[in-house]
């Protein structure tokens, strides 16, 4: 009997991560590919999904589910049409058509970004602590709180790359950052590039530490702290307040949503 597979998608403003998952694999996807986000062609989306499946040597007839977390409404619509073209399936989008077994007490729950909800859900299912703080170092830097099975909300700050682009685009002499540092200890006397990299990496680490401290006070008790997003591993090298780093936490949330739904 053939193993059924799911294609999971984390659709961001710039890039989309596509993961292959099957129930037999537990909570970790078997493979992940990163491609640019598409918003204007269902045919291109369908071709891309089929190409990725074939790259992984997957019989497309065994694809039983396409589940996604998307912050780009136009891409969500294209994905649904593409899934029907490629696999004869409707794409399930968290948290709308892919249910998240999670209470959300935000004043306007529908306005909370799907990425924040799915990442918080993934953290909740991964950690036993009553209180959880989730940091996502993406296009925006978000810091969200969970108590028990309830999403409490959080804060939104500029993303590291977003802030860096704003700075270098408005200055004639500042180079683009590489987001690399030589040591986890702050040092002086370096060139402009090192000054920029240190400023952003140590600066966002300090931002994270300050918000974690304030949110822990607001929660009224200790919290497990988990970070995700592409730059999370870099920040974690200088930010001991981060207990765990999982760059693909959204996939963890999608996997658990699929298993429970």
Phi, psi and omega per residue, in radians:
X1 nan 2.296 -3.099
X2 -1.241 2.494 3.050
X3 -1.296 2.337 3.060
X4 -1.453 2.593 -3.101
X5 -2.206 2.685 3.006
X6 -2.093 2.466 2.958
X7 -1.761 2.146 -3.139
X8 -1.923 2.384 -3.092
X9 -2.234 2.309 3.005
X10 -1.910 1.731 -3.005
X11 -1.685 1.912 3.123
X12 -1.796 3.122 -3.087
X13 -1.139 -0.566 -3.102
X14 -1.892 -0.870 -3.074
X15 -2.135 2.747 3.055
X16 -2.113 2.271 3.013
X17 -1.729 2.323 3.118
X18 -2.037 2.248 -3.121
X19 -2.128 2.579 3.049
X20 -1.783 2.266 -3.126
X21 -2.477 2.528 3.001
X22 -2.337 2.627 -3.091
X23 -0.987 -0.518 -3.116
X24 -1.231 -0.262 -3.028
X25 -1.522 -0.020 -3.055
X26 1.349 -2.577 -3.041
X27 -1.631 -0.055 -3.103
X28 -1.751 2.234 3.056
X29 -1.073 2.615 -3.119
X30 -1.357 -0.500 -3.090
X31 -2.736 2.649 3.140
X32 -2.389 2.358 3.050
X33 -2.183 2.593 3.113
X34 -2.074 2.263 -3.116
X35 -2.391 2.800 3.055
X36 -1.127 2.553 3.105
X37 -1.284 2.317 3.101
X38 -1.850 2.490 3.122
X39 -2.269 -0.037 -2.957
X40 -2.201 0.089 -3.077
X41 -2.661 1.921 3.061
X42 -1.161 -0.600 3.128
X43 -1.098 -0.742 3.113
X44 -1.150 -0.697 3.082
X45 -1.037 -0.834 -3.121
X46 -1.055 -0.785 3.132
X47 -1.081 -0.679 3.141
X48 -1.151 -0.783 3.132
X49 -1.078 -0.768 3.124
X50 -1.123 -0.699 3.137
X51 -1.095 -0.791 -3.134
X52 -1.114 -0.764 3.134
X53 -1.047 -0.729 -3.133
X54 -1.243 -0.592 3.060
X55 -1.030 -0.622 3.136
X56 -1.516 0.141 3.103
X57 1.039 0.751 -3.139
X58 -1.831 2.243 3.003
X59 -1.156 2.056 -3.053
X60 -1.068 -0.339 3.107
X61 -1.240 -0.267 3.125
X62 -1.588 -0.048 3.089
X63 -1.323 1.929 -3.037
X64 -1.825 -0.148 -3.065
X65 -2.744 2.475 2.979
X66 -2.199 1.980 -3.068
X67 -2.185 2.448 -3.017
X68 -2.511 2.675 2.892
X69 -2.045 2.096 -3.036
X70 -2.298 2.357 3.019
X71 -1.833 0.173 -3.108
X72 -2.144 1.711 -3.063
X73 -0.943 -0.709 -3.126
X74 -1.114 -0.660 3.111
X75 -1.211 -0.600 3.109
X76 -1.064 -0.781 3.131
X77 -1.103 -0.768 3.131
X78 -1.120 -0.680 -3.138
X79 -1.087 -0.743 -3.135
X80 -1.061 -0.778 3.114
X81 -1.145 -0.670 -3.130
X82 -1.165 -0.699 3.139
X83 -1.093 -0.637 3.091
X84 -1.182 -0.706 3.129
X85 -1.148 -0.784 -3.008
X86 -1.398 -0.686 -2.977
X87 -2.268 -0.035 -3.080
X88 1.211 0.481 -3.088
X89 -2.120 2.645 2.931
X90 -1.507 2.316 3.060
X91 -1.229 2.410 3.075
X92 -1.760 2.204 -3.060
X93 -1.971 2.131 3.112
X94 -1.401 2.452 -0.031
X95 -1.691 0.250 -3.014
X96 -1.342 -1.063 -3.116
X97 -1.871 -0.007 2.943
X98 -2.111 1.832 -2.987
X99 -1.158 2.463 3.034
X100 -1.950 2.044 -3.077
X101 -1.379 1.332 -2.920
X102 -2.673 2.347 3.047
X103 -1.482 2.408 -3.123
X104 -2.204 1.921 -3.071
X105 -1.788 0.300 3.026
X106 -0.999 2.568 -3.122
X107 -0.988 -0.629 3.099
X108 -2.225 1.414 -3.003
X109 -0.955 -0.657 -3.083
X110 -1.191 -0.283 -3.126
X111 -1.543 -0.145 3.123
X112 -1.278 2.297 -3.113
X113 -1.011 2.360 3.114
X114 -0.964 -0.603 -3.136
X115 -1.110 -0.651 3.126
X116 -1.188 -0.740 -3.137
X117 -1.149 -0.820 -3.072
X118 -1.184 -0.702 3.095
X119 -1.126 -0.743 3.112
X120 -1.102 -0.676 3.104
X121 -1.145 -0.741 3.085
X122 -1.065 -0.706 3.099
X123 -1.131 -0.741 3.138
X124 -1.042 -0.744 -3.113
X125 -1.314 -0.266 -3.097
X126 -1.664 -0.386 -2.982
X127 -2.135 2.499 -3.110
X128 -1.548 -0.271 -3.070
X129 -1.052 2.558 3.097
X130 -1.090 -0.855 -3.120
X131 -1.794 2.354 3.136
X132 -2.322 2.358 3.019
X133 -1.995 2.234 -3.061
X134 -2.037 2.139 3.068
X135 -1.923 2.318 3.106
X136 -2.123 1.970 -3.141
X137 -1.623 1.337 -3.118
X138 -2.026 -2.566 3.092
X139 -0.980 -0.698 2.893
X140 -1.955 2.697 2.982
X141 -1.687 2.031 -3.138
X142 -1.994 2.544 3.092
X143 -2.286 2.010 -3.030
X144 -2.164 2.661 -3.093
X145 -2.034 2.476 3.083
X146 -2.281 2.338 2.980
X147 -2.181 2.155 -3.061
X148 1.034 -2.227 3.129
X149 -1.836 0.508 -3.078
X150 -2.108 2.243 3.020
X151 -1.452 2.117 -3.041
X152 -1.663 -0.308 -3.062
X153 1.924 -2.981 -3.107
X154 3.139 -2.647 -3.096
X155 -2.263 2.737 3.125
X156 -2.167 2.229 3.132
X157 -2.198 2.926 3.068
X158 -1.050 2.544 3.021
X159 -1.332 2.771 -3.097
X160 -1.115 -0.841 -3.136
X161 -1.208 -0.628 3.118
X162 -1.091 -0.815 3.131
X163 -1.148 -0.691 3.139
X164 -1.123 -0.722 3.117
X165 -1.115 -0.736 3.117
X166 -1.055 -0.690 -3.126
X167 -1.218 -0.890 -3.057
X168 -1.260 -0.500 3.102
X169 -1.189 -0.437 -3.061
X170 -1.801 0.126 3.127
X171 -2.265 2.454 -3.041
X172 -1.404 -0.468 -2.963
X173 -1.927 -0.131 -3.095
X174 -1.493 2.277 -3.140
X175 -1.403 2.900 3.039
X176 -1.226 2.451 -3.098
X177 -1.275 2.643 3.007
X178 -1.801 -0.187 -3.106
X179 0.954 0.855 3.085
X180 -2.272 2.482 3.044
X181 -2.312 2.691 -3.088
X182 -1.472 -0.427 -3.021
X183 -2.641 2.606 3.058
X184 -1.286 0.026 3.096
X185 -1.861 2.316 3.122
X186 -1.124 2.376 -3.135
X187 -2.355 2.867 -3.092
X188 -2.073 2.938 2.995
X189 1.467 0.316 -3.125
X190 -1.657 3.115 3.132
X191 -1.363 3.128 -3.058
X192 -1.072 -0.728 -3.131
X193 -1.065 -0.802 3.130
X194 -1.153 -0.634 3.101
X195 -1.093 -0.743 3.102
X196 -1.119 -0.859 -3.106
X197 -1.061 -0.767 3.109
X198 -1.129 -0.740 -3.129
X199 -1.030 -0.760 -3.102
X200 -1.316 -0.784 -3.069
X201 -1.227 -0.855 3.107
X202 -1.229 -0.591 3.131
X203 -1.132 -0.779 3.123
X204 -1.278 -0.490 3.010
X205 -1.109 -0.742 3.107
X206 -1.144 -0.692 3.049
X207 -1.004 -0.820 -3.136
X208 -1.082 -0.806 -3.113
X209 -1.090 -0.722 3.132
X210 -1.128 -0.770 -3.142
X211 -1.220 -0.659 3.091
X212 -1.055 -0.773 3.134
X213 -1.072 -0.816 -3.118
X214 -1.175 -0.675 -3.127
X215 -1.246 -0.613 3.064
X216 -1.075 -0.731 3.069
X217 -1.069 -0.751 -3.122
X218 -1.156 -0.580 3.117
X219 -1.281 -0.365 3.095
X220 1.373 0.291 3.138
X221 -3.076 2.979 -3.096
X222 -1.108 2.690 -3.130
X223 -2.393 2.530 2.944
X224 -1.375 2.403 -3.064
X225 -2.053 2.178 -3.111
X226 -2.248 2.447 -3.112
X227 -2.102 2.574 3.109
X228 -2.446 3.136 -3.100
X229 1.710 2.737 -3.016
X230 -1.061 -0.548 -3.112
X231 -1.656 0.007 -3.130
X232 -1.019 -0.769 -3.138
X233 -1.063 -0.572 3.138
X234 -1.236 -0.822 3.126
X235 -1.078 -0.656 -3.081
X236 -1.078 -0.439 -3.136
X237 -1.162 -0.349 -3.124
X238 -2.171 0.219 -3.061
X239 -2.287 1.503 -3.113
X240 -1.141 -0.203 3.114
X241 -1.220 -0.273 3.109
X242 -1.485 2.031 -3.106
X243 -1.354 -0.571 -3.026
X244 -2.606 2.599 3.102
X245 -2.232 2.177 3.097
X246 -2.370 1.670 -3.050
X247 -1.002 -0.479 -3.093
X248 -1.952 0.780 -3.103
X249 -1.088 -0.528 3.113
X250 -1.085 -0.650 3.087
X251 -1.134 -0.632 3.070
X252 -1.050 -0.764 3.100
X253 -1.102 -0.742 3.131
X254 -1.138 -0.719 3.123
X255 -1.045 -0.825 -3.132
X256 -1.165 -0.631 3.074
X257 -1.091 -0.719 3.110
X258 -1.157 -0.737 -3.123
X259 -1.145 -0.637 -3.084
X260 -1.528 -0.300 -3.083
X261 -1.718 nan nan
